[in-house]
Amino acid sequence: MSEFDWQLREAGGRLVGEPRGRVDEATWERFSETLVAAVRQAAATGAELVVDLSGLDYMSSRGLRVLTIAKREAGEAVPISLAAPNPQMREILQISRYDKLFTVVDSVDAAS
């Protein structure tokens, strides 16, 4: 069974989502529910959303699809940054060209 956890916190006027574990066939639906809810909360408060990837070990193509759905939900209203991906996640984001769709930064503090 895959492990997945999600925490959402407010930091400096931004919402910071912190997925932990793996986003794969067993967990992508929970990731989708929590990420879309975070986008809606950010939109309601006018906050930027930063997704802290530092605790994420793996993301399957389903997880990338969830990022696409979140981006569509956010539209122009909610800027979404992806922060602190590990080397494997950074490579996944580059290969899939998601580093062109999202701002990818080295740390949560580096997100604007």
N, C-alpha and C positions, 0 to 999 in steps of 0.2 A: 504494500500500500504506500502510495506516495505521500510525502509530508508537504503541507502547504499552510502558511499562516499569513495573516495580513494585519497590519496595524496602520492606523491613520492618525496623524498628529498635526497640530498647528505649530508653525515655527516662523516667526518674523513676518506674519501676514500671508504666508504660503501654507498650503496643505501639503504634507509629505506622506505619501503612501509607501509603506515598507513591506513588500512581499518577501517571504522567507521560504526557502526550500526549493521545490521544483514546480514548474508549470508544465504539465504534460497531459496525457489523455485522461488521467484520473482527477486532475485538479483545475483544468482550464475553465470549467464552468464557474467554479467559486472565484477564480481570479477575475473572470468577466463581471460577475455580479458586484464584487467589491470595487473594482476599478471604475466601472460605469457609475456606481453610487458616489464615488469620490469625485468624478468629473461633475456630476450634478450638484454636489455640495459646493465644489469650487465655483461653479457657475452662479449658484445662489448667493454666494458671499463675495463674488468678484475677485477670488484668489487665483493665483497661479498654482498648478499642481506639479509637484516634483515626485517622480517615482524613483525611490532609492533602490537600485538593483543590487546593492552590495551583499544582501543576504540571499540572493537568488542563485542557486547552483546551476540551474538548467531551465531552458525555455524551448518548448517544441514549436512547430509551425502553428499549432492551435493558439499558443500564447501570443505569437506574432499577430495572428488574426484578431485576438482580443485587443491588442494595441491599436490596430486599424479601426476597430469598432469604437474604441475610446476616443481616438482622434476625430472620427466622424461626429461623435456625440458632442465633443468639445467645440467643434467648428472654430470660428474666430474668437469666440468668447473666452475660452480657457486655454492659456498657453500651457503646454505639457512638456516638461523636461525629463529626460532619463538620466539618472545620476549614478555614478560609481559602479559601472558594470565591471565584472571580473574579465580577465582576458578572453575566456570562452564566450561570454555574453557579448563582449565588444565585437568579436569576430562574427558572431551570428548577426548582430545589428549591421555590420558592414556588408557582409555577403548578401543579406536581404535588402540592403539599401535603406534600412530604417533609420540609419544615421543621417539620411537626407530628409526624412519625413519628420524627425524629432530632433530637438537640440539634445546632444549627448555631452555630458560634462563629467569631470573626474570626481566631483564630490557634491554633496547636497549644498554645501556652502557656496560652491561655484555657480550654482543655478541662479539665474537673474531673477 
